[in-house]
Structures are given as C-alpha cells and as structure tokens.
Amino acid sequence: MIARRPMLIAALSGALSLMLGGAALAGETKVAVAANFTDAAREIAARFKARTGHDATLSFGSSGQFYTQIANGAPFEVFLSADVERPRKAEAEGLAVPGSRFTYATGRLVLYSKTPGLVDGKGKVLTTGKFEKLSIADPKAAPYGQAAVETLTKLNLYDALKPKIVQGASITQAFQYVQTGAAELGFVALSQVVGEQGGSRWVVPASNHTPIEQQAVLLKTGQNSEAAKAFVTFLKSGEAKAIIKRYGYEVR
Amino acid sequence: MTEVLWLTGKLAGITTILLLVLATPLSWWLARGRSAARTPVTALVALPIVLPPTVLGFYLLIALGPKSPLMLLLQPFGIRTLAFTFEGLVIGSLIYSLPFAVQPLRNAFLAIGDEPLEAAATLGASRWASFWRVALPLSIPGYVAAAILVFAHTVGEFGVVMMLGGNIPGETTVLSTEIYRLVEGLEWGEAHRLSLILLVFAFAVLFTLLALEARSKILLRTRT
C-alpha cells in the first residue's frame, strides 16, 4: 500500500527526522520488569521521561521467564527482578555489569480476600479453615510464594492447609485466582491490593518470612547505553523511592 | 515425574474416549444434516483453534468457579467449584480438543456417501442399525485419526491448564505446565528431560498419522 506513495514516505521520513533531530540526546532503553512491579514501574518511567527525556520501554512478565530470555540473548538492558537470586545469577553468569546489582524495593506479603470481613486483621481466618481454596504463587518461581509458605510454616498451619492450597504460576496469577473468586483468599503482594477498595486483608508482619527483596541489575547489553544507566540511577533517586513506597513496598 | 506423566496420559485418555462418543452425533449431523444452522455450528466448533488457550482457560476459570451460575446448579450435589480439579481439566480439554475430533469424523462420514446407507435402508435396516453396521465400520480410519489427534492435542495443552489448574500435584499438574514451572524455577536439566519425552512423543504421533493417511487416504486437511 504505502510503497506506491513515494510522496507520503518522503513526508513521513522528513517529519521523523525533524522529531528525532529535536531530541538528539534522548535515548531509549528496554527494561524487563517483574509483573508485581507493573504499576510502580509505569509511573517511574513517566517521571523518568519528564526528568531526562529518555524513553524507558517496559516489558512485564515473570522474573523466571525474563531470566531465561536474557540468558538467551533478549535485548533488555535493565532487569528489575522480583527476587535476589536471578539478578545474582545474571551477574555470576556474566550477563550483567558487575557491581550494578542493588535492592530497589522490598515487598510486603498480604493475605487478601474479595469478601469483606473474611480475613481479619490478625490472619486468624487461617486457623478456622472456613474456606475451600487458598491461592499462593509457585514458591519455586516467586519469592512471594516462598514467603507465603514460610509464613504458613511459622504459624504451624502449612501441613493442615496444604490440601486447600492452589498455586498460580506467578504472583499475578495467584492474585487473579482471588479476584475471580476461584479461591476465596490468597497470599498476594501488598502492591497488588494497595489500590483495591473493599475486600478484607491482613498485612503479614515482615518477621514471618525472609524479606522479599527485589533486585535490579544493569545488563551487559546496556553498559554503553546512556538511557539504561540513567534509568538505573533514577531508580535510586528520592523521587523514585517515594513512588515505590506509595505502591506498597518498603525502600531503604 | 512418573506422576506427571501418568496424570497427563489419564487426562488425554479420558478426553479422547469422551470426545469420540460426544463428537459422533455432532459430526454426523454436520456431515449429513440439511439444517442451515450447520455453518454457524461449524464455526463454533472451530473456535478453540483460533482462540488463544489462555482466553479459553480464563473463561473456564470464571465459568467453573464458585461464583458462576453454572456451579450453582451443581451445588445440590455438593460441588462448589470445578476450578483446580481434574474434572475441570477434563471439561476444559473437551472444549479445547473438540475440533480435532469433529474434523476427521465429519470427513469420514462425508466420504461414505449416500449409496451404502441407501442400500442398507433398502434391505430394511433401521437408521440406527445402518449406522452401527455400515457407517461405523466404514469410518474406522476417521475414528483412529480423531483419537490420535485428540490425544496428542490434549497432551500438548498448556494455556487452559495454566489458567484453570492451580498446579496441584496428582490433580492438575500435567507435563506442559510442569515443563513451564521447571524452566521458571531455573531447573533446566529436568525441563530438558521432560521436553525430550514430549518431543519424541509428538514425532511418533505425527509419523503414525502420516503412515495411516498413506494407507487409508484419510483427508486430514482442514476443510471449511
């Protein structure tokens, strides 16, 4: 279609070069973001754009999948994982810039239900067993799932509740099970329910499980990219930290 | 590992047997009926080929969940939800693999033509008897093809189980979701092993189908 319209192409490419010329210094970086950090990352990218002019193109998914893709040559320049293990592995395997790894957020676990009044402020509902299904994220793939198992174990309820546990492949899916009502309650990320009105919840005390540290790393693909390096720097700024806090994470 | 293989085989086996039975009247009607409704129904049956399985799985999660009107009908029988159950996966697989049963059966029934059935009718056979004693024996290759296709397609099912299963060992964890989980959990060695089993299986299935086709000239082409 377009190929038969040389005028259009000329006009388009002219406009394009004008646009690009006007922002000669603005770059673009591709960022792989763990699904639980979606909303916060979107806001951070918008602020980042306003501050620096650089575009951060975000892809959302599970950390495990991203790691596999990065190990196989995916073009991401920055990796915001949901855990410590995968960025550490990326560093060890020479996929990341040494020493660039840092904790950008610490997640909080919450027991959440769509049903008002089902979950009390102390998590006692778990001992009553008045539910059919409890959803968690796969503990092998997601730190939030691991934290949920640790919490149940600490409360001495894991063995008793095991038959009622359903696993989502990721924390996103664990949340989806609760949202659709397929499971009455579930352990999800506080960041997922921060904007939810209604329902009932118990924010699990952090002492019940290993801290859910989420680490970021600058990948080798991005070591010469101004935009990638600027994004990592911005992620450590007070401005970004304020955003991250608002979405239900703790920052150091 | 053996548990996963066994459950996958069980799911595919049960789905295959049920679908061969359920798809027979439907395929017969599509092949030999005269109704104008056949075209929209054919399109409906083919939908699972086009719809992303995750979409199908998500709808099923809602339809089989405790809040769905469908499940309210089952509550008198003590069934609250079919999500996260083996039975739920069977229902999902029946829908997901339906076109793979209907397509070969419909083609087989079409290929019979009118003559053998007319001959049977002339000899005084009831429609029921002529189906059992004339149409069915003539359609055996179609049934074999349908069985192999449905079984294989169900083994390869991923999105539906992913959305609907909840990864319960011995209940809803099948080969495809297990491989996904292993890759996610960085256990690549085990993932490779299971993938290899699946690969060999898939090749054997396709090879068998082609051999069958060469022998009996079944049309496995998707005819719309």
Interface residues (C-beta under 8 A of the other chain):
Chain A: S62 G64 Q65 Y67 T68 E85 R86 K89 E132 K133 S135 D138 K140 A141 I165 V166 Q167 G168 A169 Q173 Q176 Y177 T180 G181 A182 A183 E184
Chain B: L61 I62 G65 P66 K67 R80 T81 A83 F84 M162 M163 G166 N167 I168 T177 Y180 R181 V183 E184 G185 L186 E187
